[in-house]
């Protein structure tokens, strides 16, 4: 019998709802499996990710995997990590970076998809848009990430985006690497310990 998520996936893959506003057309990029215990709630695919068709298959992904302390094999095992951007398609660029995720994407898809991920124990909210949505807050990234202990205790860890553009933010906040990353790696390892091996 098909799960709620399995019923949604064909519709999700075929979505062209925002296509008129997308410079490279619709190409929803995500990684979803109802067995995943960790959800990566990210922003939107970049141009490189759009071309490759796999989430975080870029420099930001390399840094994120280092933060998590996991291999590519584990990261791209959908039974370990669900990856659901706020916007499923590349939104285009502007001076200084990519455009924000298309807001109608989260409204259309997020409640249904999150409801179809019943085994998620830890959500990693990455970047301003994911933080704002998942924490229902307009506070700055700095304020939200600074409260990481409260979030982690509730199963929702706020993180900055691992983009190279955030290098200055990271350099100016040594506590992130010294305190947050060890706690993040420990939490991920604890959750994945029973499932990191090959699953049936």
CORLINLIN-V204184 format. One record per helix or strand. SS is the DSSP state (H for helix, E for strand). FROM is the first residue (numbers start at 1). TO is the last residue. If there is no record, write none. Layout:
BEGIN
{{SS:FROM:TO} {SS:FROM:TO}}
END
This chain:
BEGIN
{{H:4:13} {H:19:21} {E:31:31} {E:38:44} {H:47:52} {H:59:68} {H:72:75} {E:81:87} {E:93:94} {E:97:98} {H:103:115} {E:122:126} {H:127:135} {H:141:146} {H:148:153} {E:156:159} {H:164:171} {H:174:192}}
END
